Amino acid sequence: MKLRITILLVAFSSMIQAQLTLSNGQHVLEISGSLSTYYNHRVIKPDATNQNKNKDRFRLRDAQIQLEGRYKNVLEYELQVDFVDLASSSSGIIDPENPGLMDAYMVYKGLKFVDIQVGYGKLFYSRSSLVPFIYSPYWQRSELVRGNVFSRRDVGVTLMKGFWRQQVNVYAGVYTGLGELSLRGDNDASGQPEFAGRIDFAYPSRYRYRDIDDKVSPIPMFTVGVNGRYANKKLPENVGFPSFSTGEYGLKVINGRKYTYGFDASVQYMGFSAQFELHQLLMYPDRLNDFLYQGIPEAQHEGFVMAGGYTIQLNYFSKKLKSIASVRYEELDLNDLVPGNSRRLSFALAYQIKGFDSMIKFQYFNILREETVDPLRWTEQFRIGWQYNFK
């Protein structure tokens, strides 16, 4: 009886500290989660139709549970679920930035020369995509890396290894190539996978996937990374645009060969930090009437289409004020055959009630310019809300 009471008290104490850890000596399981909600206001264009449908609203963004386990320091696993997006995905809608099933993978660390990850989770491509949302002052990632241009998650196998005290990290993997759609079980008609790889280097010490210098680094630090992806898929003749597999812009999966490559860099010092990221897509659609050609004669497009963009972000963390200020500029060209590109400017402010675990976050969006292939009804957005993590 006393043993049972002791166990209950220990568990209750852990829950009060907002983290629950269970262990039998060889197997350790940690349970954590996140809740976040915000209010969104849009400024609609004066000439937009349906002026009353501006979609101003309160939104519950996250209601997550995360299970992280280790067994004998040989096997690690993670299962992370967002119940908010599980509810919406039941109707066929999946948010690529924040899907209902976020992680479901295992990592075998029993080999000296490489670690092996299998299952579903983030691809090791794009530093901005790999930075956890809970460590960002923004409510939304830049359009370039949200998951509408290239997929952020997929099912597959990843080989990874860190060198020189994890200052150099190498990743290489093979995946279905259908991104979040892979959870439905079927591959495309070709059955071909997608290949992806990444290498990043940091100096003078390990540099985690974070944007904010909340440790107020006493010495300058930097990291650079390069990554690439390749897929050769075949879509059915009757697939139109847009579709779930091709994504909002028709770029995630194409009928033909697609090369994606990018570069990223980050620096931090004394609370200041900055990030730069660039991605380029080179696509060879198999059909002459593919929508990517935008009806342009073959002599002008030469059998390929390019897309891509870049984003720049500047941040400052004040330990005294427990606050983060950030500004982000991004450009995105969805199709080089169509003149012009889109440009966006965002500001973010975050007040830390308890570090990143509890923050009041505000973000302002401004559409400086938009492409004709992606017209919007609004010009500005304001979001303010609260993020709370129990971990």
N, C-alpha and C positions, 0 to 999 in steps of 0.2 A: 504493500500500500504506500509506504514512504517513497519507494522507488518511482511509482507512478506519479505521485505528487511532484517529485523532483523533476521528472521529465516534462510534466505539464508546465511547471514554473519556468524551466529553461526555454521551452518553446514560446511561452507567452512573453518572456523577456526579449527574445529575439524579434518577435512580431512588433513589440513596442519600439524597437530600434529600427523598424521598417525593413528588416531583412531576416529571412528564415533560412538557416543552414542546417542540413541534416547529414549525419555521417555515421557509418558503422566501422570506421577505421580504414577501410580500403576504398569505399565509395562515398563521395561527397556530392551533395546536391544543394544548390542555392536557388532560392525562389525570389524573384523580384518582379517589378512591373512599373507601369506608367499610366498616368491619367493627364489629359490635356484638353482644354476647351477654349474657344475664342468666339469673338463677335466679328463679323466681316461686313464692311460697307463698301459698295461700289459706286463710282461716279460714272453715270451712263452718258454716252455721246448724245449731243443735242438732237442729232438727226436719226437716232436709233429708233426702230419700231418697238412697240410694246414697252413704252417707257415705265410702266408700272411693274414690269417683271425685272427688277434690278437684282433680285436674289440676295438682298441684305438678310442676314440670318445669324443666329447662334449655331455653333457646330461643336459637337463632341468629336474631337479629332482622334484621340487615342484612348483605348481602354485595354492595355496590354498586360499579359502575363508572360514572364520569361523564366524558363528552367535551364540552368546550366549545371552540368555534371562532370565529374572526373572519376575515373576508376584506375587505381594503382599508378597514376601518372603516365599511363599508357594510352588510355582512351578518354577522349573528351567528347561531349555532345551538347547541343543546344536546341531547344524548342521554344519558339516565340510566336505568340498569337495575338492579334488585335481583334477583339470582339466587335468593335464598331465596323470595321471593314469586312469582317466575316458576314455581318448582317447584310451589307450592300452587295457583296459578291454572290450571295444566294440568288440575286435577281439577274445575274450575268454581268454585273459591273465590277471591274477590278481596277483599283487605283494602283498604277505601277510604282508610285512613290511610297505608298504605304498599304500593301495588300493585307488581306486577312491573315494568311499564313506568311510570316516574315522569315522564319528560319526553322529548318528541320534537317540537321546534318550531324555527322559524326566525324571526328578527327582521330586517326590512329598515329600515335607518336612512338611506336615501338622500334622504328628503324632509325639509325644514326644519321643517315645521309638525306632523309626526306620525311616530311609529314604528309599524310594522305587524308584529304577531306572528301567525303562522299555524301550526297543528299541534295537538299534544296537550300539555297541561301544566296547572299550577294556574290556577284562575280567580282574578282579582283581586277577591276578595270575602273579607272576614274577615281582619283583621290576624294573629290567632293562627294561622290556617291558613297564612299566607304566611311565618311565621317558620320557617326550616329546622330540622328536628329536631336536627341536630348541634349547634346552639347552645342547646339546652334542657337543663336539669338533670333533666328528667322523662323517663320511659320511655314515657309515653303522653300525648297531648293530652287536654284536657277533652272530656267526652262530647258537648258541644254542637258542637264543631268538628272531630270526628274523621272525619266523612264519613258518619255514619249519619242525620243530620238534613237536611243538604244536601250535594250532591256537592262535592268539592274539586278535581277535575280533569275536563276534557272536551276534545273536539275542536272547534275553531272559529277565529275571527279576533278579535283584540284590537287596538284602536287605543289608543295611549298617548303621553303627553307630560308632561315635567317642566318646571316653571317656577321662576323665582326661585331659581336654583342648587339645583334639585330639592327645594326646601322645599314646593312644591305639586306634586302628581302627580295626573293624571287618567287613568282607564282606562274604556273602554267596549268591549263585545264581544258577539258573537252565537255561540251554540254549539248542539250537538245537543239539549242538555237531558237527556240520559240519563247524564251523568257518566261513570264508569269503564266502564259498559256500552257506551258509544259505540265502544269498540275492536272490538266484534263486528260493526260495519258497518251495521246496520239502525237506522232511526229508528222512532218509534212510528207508529201508524196515521194520526195527524193530519199527520205530517211537519212539525210546527211546531217552531221552534227555541226556545231560551231566551236571554233578553237579560239582561246583567249590567253593572253599572257601579260605579265607586268613585272617590272623591276624598279625598285626605288632605293635611293641612297640618301643617308642623313649624316650630318656632321655638326658639331663634334660629338654628339651622342644620339641615342635612339630618339626618334621623332614619332610620336603616336599620331593616329588619324584624328586630329583635333584642329580646329581653326583658331580657337581663342587661347591666348597665353595667360591662363588663369594662375599659373605658378610664378608669374613675373620673372622670367628667365634672366639670371644675372649676367649671362654671356650670350652673344648672338648665336642662333641656331637656324639651320635651313635644311630642307629636303627637296629633292627633285625626283620625278618619276616619269617613265615612259611605258606605254601599254598599247596593245593592238588586238584586233579581233578579225576573224575571217569566217564567212559562211557562204554556202552555195545551196540555196533552197529552191523548191519548186512549189508554187501555189496553184490551186485549181483555176481553171479558165474562168469560172463564174465568180471568183472573188473580186469584189469591187473595192472602191476606196471611199471612205475609210472602212476598215474591218477590224475585228478584235486582234487578229494576228499582225496586221500591218501597223497598227497603232494609230494614234490621232493624226499624225502627219504622213502616214504611209511609209515610214522609214525603218521601223523596227525589224520587219521581215519583208524582203522583197523577192520577186520571182527572178532569181539570178544570183550572180556573185556580188558580195558586199564586203568591202574592206573598211574597217574602222580603226583609226589610230589617234593617239593623243599624247599630250605632254602636260605635266603639272608641276608646280613649285610652290613652296610655302616657306616663310621666314617668320621668326619671332624674337623679341628682345624687350625686356622691361615692360611687359604688358601690351606692347604694340605687336601686331601680326598682320601679314598680308598673304593672299593667295592669288595664283594665276593658273588658269586651266584652259587648254585648247583641244578641240576635237574636230576631226575631219572624216567625212564619209565619202568613199569612192564606190559607186554602184554601177554594175553592168546588167541592166534588165534584159531578159531573154526575148521579150516580145517587143516588136517595133511599135505597137500601139499602147505600150505601158503608160499609165497615167503620169509617171515620173518625167516622161518626155514633154508633157504639157502641150501636145499637139505640134511640136516643132519638127520640121523636116529632118530626115536622117542626116543630111549633109551638114546640118548645123550642130547637132548634138554629138556626132561621131561615135555613137554607141555607148556613151557613159554619162552619168550624172553625178555631180558633187554637191555635198551639203556639209554644214558644220558651223562652228562658231567658237567664241571664247568668253570667259568671264573673269573679272578682276574684283577682288574683295579686300577692303581695308578694315581693320578692327582695332579697338582699344579697350583694355580691361582695367578698371580702376578698383583696386582692392579696398581702398578707403571708402569709396562710395558704393561698393558691391554692385557695380553696374558695368554693362557692356554697350559700346556704341559701335555700329558697323555700317558701311556703305558698300553697295555692290552694283557693278555695271556689267551688262551682258549684251552680246550681239549674237544673232542666230540667222543663218541663211539656209532656208529649208530646201532651196533648189537653185543651183547656179544658172539654170536656163531661164529663170524669171528674174527680171531686174529688181534690185533692192533687197533689203534685209530688215529684220526687226531689231529694235534696240529697247532695252528696259533698264530702269534705274530703281534701286530699292534701298531703303534705310531701315535699320533695326535698332531698337533699344531694349535692353533687358535689365531688370532689377532682380538681384539674387536675394531671396529671402533666406535660403539655405543652400548656397552654392548652386550647381546645376540641378540639384534635386528638387528645388522649388524656386520658380522664377515667374515674374510677370513679364510677358514679352509683347512688344509692339513692332509691327512691320508696315511699311508704306511702299506701295508699288506705283510706278509711273511708266506708262507706255509712251516712250519717246517717238517711236516709229514702228509701224507694223507692215508685214508683207501682204500683198494682195492675195496670196494663197492661204493666209490665216487671218482673216478679218475678225475683229473683236467688237463687242457692243460697249465696252467700257474703256476708260482712259486711266483711271486711278482706282486703287483699293487701299483700305485701311483695315488692319487686323490687330486686335488686342485681346489677350487672354492669359490664362494661368496654366503652367506646366508643373506637375508634381510627380516625382519618381520615388517609389519606395524600393530602395536597394541598399 
